[in-house]
């Protein structure tokens, strides 16, 4: 690449960022700096839940053209050619000249878009995660120089729009955490570069995820028993284009305090603000039994009072929620006052 394009690529890399939101205006400005004739651009990402492409960012297109490029073009013969190509395609590339298509004749040409280039954003040879479209108002504006420049950007753009990658998650969670994206009514999806959570197929966890998705909170932490012992768990709300949804994160919990399942349940009731009597009724045990567990918890958590224990257990996520309303672990009650966002 020439110096202008190298500078543009560096600027684009900075705008794509790591854990923060993408500065798409900066990305488009940098592309224009390298390809001054560009007058319209669009980036779309693949939504694996809805199974369609979603517009992530664009400039310069009318609404009808924008929708056509994102939703109709991928279904055409030329779209198939694009997904099979190892390099970005220009309008005049054979064997299917795009200028002969209804999309060009009926949409782009009347809008004064005389040249164009499209790239399939892929990770690996088979997984297409998005598309980049650019257009110019002057014919022959794009050529091999532009094709080479866009080709160099493909991997960086693909990683940033990958629906199975969560930059914020990667920034905040260490390698010991496994993660899956919960899919309403479908199979969980593993996050890129993470082992899938061993709890993702648990029907109760999935039910908790569905309840959590309807709450206006950013995250909730708790403990959960699995086949290999206890796990620390976090449900996380993500609102980021094709990544929008609920992430289930889990990591082994050493349980250095030696907490029992019943003690965790009682701690849950304390965090929820329930009285000993209410906890006893919810767990179907005697009040005296609950009082005994409370005393044990105060000792294990090294707390002097019930209120202190509630704070320690809440901060440490020593609770076990339930998806149904009214129980000791009612998720609505446990998340009262929680922040709508996570760091």
C-alpha positions as CSV (number, residue, x, y, z in Angstrom):
1,X,0.0,0.0,0.0
2,X,1.1,3.6,-0.6
3,X,1.7,5.9,2.3
4,X,-1.7,7.5,2.1
5,X,-3.4,4.1,2.4
6,X,-1.0,3.0,5.2
7,X,-1.9,6.1,7.2
8,X,-5.6,5.4,6.5
9,X,-5.3,1.8,7.7
10,X,-3.6,2.9,10.9
11,X,-6.4,5.5,11.5
12,X,-9.0,2.8,10.9
13,X,-7.3,0.4,13.3
14,X,-7.5,3.1,16.0
15,X,-11.2,3.8,15.2
16,X,-12.1,0.2,15.4
17,X,-10.7,0.2,18.9
18,X,-10.7,-2.7,21.4
19,X,-13.4,-2.7,24.1
20,X,-15.1,0.6,23.3
21,X,-17.7,1.2,20.7
22,X,-16.5,1.5,17.1
23,X,-16.1,5.1,15.8
24,X,-17.6,4.3,12.4
25,X,-17.5,7.9,11.3
26,X,-13.7,7.8,11.8
27,X,-13.6,4.6,9.9
28,X,-15.5,6.0,6.9
29,X,-13.5,9.3,7.0
30,X,-10.2,7.3,6.9
31,X,-11.5,5.2,3.9
32,X,-12.4,8.5,2.1
33,X,-8.9,9.7,2.8
34,X,-7.5,6.7,1.0
35,X,-10.2,6.6,-1.7
36,X,-11.3,10.3,-2.2
37,X,-13.9,9.4,-4.9
38,X,-16.0,7.4,-2.4
39,X,-19.4,8.9,-1.7
40,X,-21.2,6.1,0.1
41,X,-20.3,3.3,2.4
42,X,-22.0,0.6,4.4
43,X,-20.9,-2.1,6.9
44,X,-23.3,-4.9,7.7
45,X,-23.0,-7.8,10.2
46,X,-24.4,-11.3,10.2
47,X,-26.9,-11.9,13.0
48,X,-26.8,-15.7,13.8
49,X,-30.0,-15.6,15.8
50,X,-32.2,-13.7,13.3
51,X,-30.2,-15.3,10.5
52,X,-29.9,-12.1,8.4
53,X,-27.6,-9.3,7.8
54,X,-28.0,-6.2,10.0
55,X,-26.8,-2.7,9.1
56,X,-24.2,-1.6,11.6
57,X,-23.1,1.7,10.0
58,X,-23.4,3.6,6.8
59,X,-23.3,7.0,5.1
60,X,-24.5,8.3,1.7
61,X,-27.2,5.8,0.8
62,X,-30.9,6.3,0.6
63,X,-33.0,4.1,2.9
64,X,-34.2,1.9,-0.1
65,X,-30.7,1.4,-1.4
66,X,-29.4,0.7,2.1
67,X,-32.0,-2.0,2.7
68,X,-31.4,-3.5,-0.7
69,X,-27.7,-3.8,-0.2
70,X,-28.1,-5.4,3.2
71,X,-31.0,-7.7,2.7
72,X,-31.6,-8.4,-1.0
73,X,-28.2,-8.3,-2.6
74,X,-26.9,-11.3,-0.5
75,X,-29.6,-13.5,-2.0
76,X,-28.7,-12.8,-5.6
77,X,-26.3,-14.6,-8.0
78,X,-23.9,-11.8,-7.6
79,X,-24.1,-12.1,-3.8
80,X,-23.2,-15.7,-4.1
81,X,-20.2,-14.7,-6.2
82,X,-19.2,-12.2,-3.6
83,X,-19.3,-14.8,-0.8
84,X,-17.3,-17.3,-2.9
85,X,-14.6,-14.7,-3.8
86,X,-11.3,-14.5,-1.9
87,X,-11.0,-10.8,-2.8
88,X,-13.3,-7.8,-2.9
89,X,-15.4,-7.6,-6.1
90,X,-15.6,-4.6,-8.4
91,X,-18.8,-3.9,-10.4
92,X,-17.2,-5.0,-13.6
93,X,-15.8,-8.3,-12.4
94,X,-16.7,-11.4,-14.4
95,X,-18.5,-13.7,-14.7
96,X,-21.6,-11.9,-13.4
97,X,-21.2,-8.2,-14.3
98,X,-23.0,-6.4,-11.6
99,X,-24.0,-3.5,-14.0
100,X,-26.4,-5.9,-15.7
101,X,-28.3,-6.7,-12.5
102,X,-31.6,-5.2,-11.4
103,X,-29.9,-3.9,-8.3
104,X,-27.7,-1.6,-10.4
105,X,-30.1,-0.7,-13.1
106,X,-33.1,0.0,-10.8
107,X,-31.4,1.2,-7.6
108,X,-27.8,2.4,-7.8
109,X,-27.6,3.9,-11.3
110,X,-30.7,6.1,-10.9
111,X,-29.1,7.4,-7.7
112,X,-25.9,8.4,-9.6
113,X,-23.7,5.7,-8.1
114,X,-21.6,4.8,-11.1
115,X,-18.9,2.6,-9.5
116,X,-18.8,0.2,-6.6
117,X,-16.8,-2.4,-4.7
118,X,-18.1,-5.0,-2.2
119,X,-16.1,-7.2,0.2
120,X,-17.3,-10.2,2.2
121,X,-15.9,-10.0,5.7
122,X,-15.0,-13.5,6.8
123,X,-13.1,-15.2,9.5
124,X,-11.6,-18.4,8.2
125,X,-12.5,-19.7,4.7
126,X,-16.2,-20.4,5.4
127,X,-17.6,-18.1,8.1
128,X,-18.9,-14.8,6.6
129,X,-19.6,-12.4,9.4
130,X,-20.4,-9.2,7.4
131,X,-20.1,-7.2,4.3
132,X,-18.5,-3.8,3.3
133,X,-20.0,-1.9,0.4
134,X,-18.5,1.3,-1.1
135,X,-19.7,3.4,-4.0
136,X,-18.6,6.4,-6.1
137,X,-20.4,8.8,-8.4
138,X,-17.8,8.6,-11.1
139,X,-17.2,5.5,-13.2
140,X,-13.8,3.7,-13.0
141,X,-13.2,5.3,-9.6
142,X,-12.1,2.0,-8.1
143,X,-9.6,-0.4,-9.4
144,X,-6.9,-2.8,-8.2
145,X,-5.4,-0.2,-5.9
146,X,-8.8,0.2,-4.1
147,X,-9.3,-3.6,-4.1
148,X,-6.0,-4.2,-2.5
149,X,-6.6,-1.5,0.2
150,X,-10.0,-2.9,1.1
151,X,-8.6,-6.5,1.1
152,X,-6.1,-5.4,3.7
153,X,-8.9,-4.2,5.9
154,X,-11.1,-7.3,5.7
155,X,-9.7,-9.2,8.7
156,X,-9.7,-6.2,11.1
157,X,-13.3,-5.3,10.1
158,X,-14.4,-9.0,10.3
159,X,-13.0,-9.4,13.8
160,X,-14.8,-6.2,14.9
161,X,-18.2,-7.1,13.5
162,X,-18.0,-10.8,14.4
163,X,-21.3,-11.6,16.3
164,X,-19.5,-14.3,18.4
165,X,-16.9,-11.9,19.6
166,X,-17.4,-9.6,22.5
167,X,-14.6,-7.0,22.9
168,X,-15.9,-5.7,26.2
169,X,-16.1,-9.3,27.6
170,X,-12.5,-10.0,26.4
171,X,-11.3,-6.8,28.1
172,X,-12.9,-7.6,31.5
173,X,-12.8,-11.4,31.9
174,X,-9.7,-13.5,32.3
175,X,-8.9,-16.8,30.5
176,X,-10.4,-18.9,33.2
177,X,-13.9,-17.8,32.2
178,X,-15.9,-19.8,29.7
179,X,-18.8,-18.1,27.9
180,X,-21.8,-18.7,25.7
181,X,-24.4,-16.5,24.2
182,X,-27.9,-17.6,25.2
183,X,-30.3,-17.9,22.3
184,X,-34.1,-17.7,23.1
185,X,-35.6,-21.0,22.0
186,X,-32.4,-22.1,20.4
187,X,-29.0,-23.7,21.1
188,X,-26.4,-21.5,22.9
189,X,-23.6,-20.0,20.8
190,X,-20.0,-20.1,22.0
191,X,-18.1,-16.8,22.1
192,X,-15.0,-16.6,19.8
193,X,-11.8,-17.7,21.4
194,X,-13.6,-19.0,24.5
195,X,-14.6,-22.5,25.5
196,X,-18.4,-22.7,25.8
197,X,-19.8,-22.5,29.3
198,X,-20.5,-26.0,30.7
199,X,-23.7,-24.6,32.1
200,X,-25.1,-23.3,28.8
201,X,-27.4,-26.4,28.2
202,X,-28.8,-26.3,31.8
203,X,-32.6,-25.6,31.3
204,X,-32.8,-23.6,34.5
205,X,-29.9,-21.4,33.5
206,X,-31.6,-20.9,30.1
207,X,-34.8,-19.9,31.9
208,X,-32.8,-17.5,34.1
209,X,-31.3,-16.0,31.0
210,X,-34.8,-15.4,29.5
211,X,-35.9,-13.7,32.7
212,X,-32.7,-11.6,32.9
213,X,-33.2,-10.5,29.3
214,X,-36.4,-8.7,30.3
215,X,-34.8,-6.9,33.3
216,X,-33.3,-3.5,33.0
217,X,-30.0,-4.4,34.6
218,X,-26.6,-4.9,33.1
219,X,-25.3,-7.9,35.0
220,X,-26.0,-10.3,37.9
221,X,-23.5,-12.6,39.6
222,X,-24.3,-15.8,41.4
223,X,-23.1,-19.4,42.2
224,X,-24.3,-22.5,40.4
225,X,-23.7,-26.2,40.9
226,X,-22.4,-28.1,38.0
227,X,-21.2,-31.7,37.3
228,X,-17.7,-30.7,38.3
229,X,-18.6,-28.7,41.4
230,X,-19.6,-25.1,41.9
231,X,-19.2,-22.3,39.4
232,X,-19.1,-18.5,39.6
233,X,-21.6,-17.3,37.1
234,X,-22.4,-13.9,35.5
235,X,-25.3,-13.0,33.2
236,X,-24.4,-10.0,31.1
237,X,-26.6,-7.8,28.9
238,X,-24.9,-6.8,25.7
239,X,-26.4,-4.1,23.4
240,X,-24.0,-3.9,20.4
241,X,-25.6,-4.5,17.0
242,X,-25.5,-8.1,16.0
243,X,-24.1,-9.0,19.4
244,X,-27.1,-7.8,21.3
245,X,-28.3,-10.4,23.8
246,X,-27.4,-12.2,27.0
247,X,-23.9,-13.7,27.6
248,X,-23.5,-16.5,30.2
249,X,-20.1,-16.5,31.7
250,X,-18.8,-19.1,34.1
251,X,-15.6,-20.1,35.9
252,X,-14.9,-22.8,38.5
253,X,-15.5,-21.7,42.1
254,X,-13.0,-23.1,44.6
255,X,-15.4,-22.7,47.5
256,X,-12.7,-22.0,50.0
257,X,-15.3,-21.1,52.6
258,X,-16.8,-24.6,52.4
259,X,-20.3,-23.3,51.7
260,X,-23.1,-25.9,51.3
261,X,-26.0,-25.6,48.9
262,X,-28.4,-24.9,51.7
263,X,-26.2,-22.1,53.1
264,X,-26.0,-20.5,49.7
265,X,-29.8,-20.6,49.5
266,X,-30.1,-19.0,52.9
267,X,-27.5,-16.3,51.9
268,X,-29.8,-15.7,48.9
269,X,-32.7,-15.0,51.1
270,X,-30.7,-12.6,53.2
271,X,-29.5,-10.7,50.2
272,X,-33.1,-10.6,49.0
273,X,-34.1,-8.9,52.3
274,X,-36.3,-11.8,53.5
275,X,-36.9,-12.5,57.1
276,X,-35.9,-15.9,58.6
277,X,-39.5,-16.9,58.6
278,X,-39.9,-16.0,54.9
279,X,-36.7,-17.9,54.0
280,X,-38.0,-20.9,56.0
281,X,-41.3,-20.9,54.1
282,X,-39.5,-20.6,50.8
283,X,-37.1,-23.4,51.5
284,X,-39.8,-25.5,53.3
285,X,-37.7,-25.9,56.5
286,X,-38.2,-24.7,60.0
287,X,-37.4,-21.2,61.2
288,X,-35.0,-22.7,63.7
289,X,-33.1,-24.5,60.9
290,X,-32.7,-21.2,59.0
291,X,-31.5,-19.5,62.2
292,X,-28.8,-22.2,62.5
293,X,-27.7,-21.6,58.9
294,X,-27.6,-17.9,59.4
295,X,-25.3,-18.3,62.4
296,X,-23.0,-20.6,60.3
297,X,-23.0,-18.0,57.5
298,X,-21.9,-15.2,59.8
299,X,-19.0,-17.3,60.9
300,X,-17.9,-18.4,57.4
301,X,-18.3,-14.9,56.0
302,X,-16.6,-13.4,59.1
303,X,-19.5,-11.0,59.6
304,X,-20.9,-9.5,62.8
305,X,-24.4,-8.9,61.6
306,X,-27.1,-10.0,59.2
307,X,-26.8,-6.8,57.2
308,X,-23.0,-7.1,56.9
309,X,-23.5,-10.7,55.7
310,X,-26.0,-9.5,53.1
311,X,-23.5,-6.9,51.7
312,X,-20.6,-9.4,51.6
313,X,-22.8,-12.1,49.9
314,X,-24.2,-9.7,47.4
315,X,-20.7,-8.3,46.4
316,X,-19.3,-11.8,46.2
317,X,-22.2,-13.2,44.3
318,X,-23.0,-15.8,47.0
319,X,-26.6,-16.3,45.8
320,X,-28.5,-18.8,43.8
321,X,-31.4,-17.3,41.8
322,X,-34.5,-18.9,40.5
323,X,-36.4,-18.0,37.4
324,X,-39.8,-18.2,38.8
325,X,-41.4,-15.3,40.8
326,X,-41.9,-15.3,44.5
327,X,-39.2,-17.8,45.6
328,X,-36.2,-17.1,47.9
329,X,-34.1,-16.6,44.8
330,X,-36.5,-14.5,42.8
331,X,-34.3,-12.8,40.2
332,X,-36.4,-9.6,40.2
333,X,-35.9,-9.1,43.9
334,X,-32.2,-10.0,43.8
335,X,-31.5,-7.3,41.1
336,X,-33.5,-4.5,42.6
337,X,-31.4,-1.3,42.4
338,X,-28.8,-2.9,40.2
339,X,-27.1,-0.8,37.5
340,X,-28.5,-0.9,34.0
341,X,-25.0,-1.2,32.6
342,X,-21.8,-3.2,33.4
343,X,-18.3,-1.6,33.4
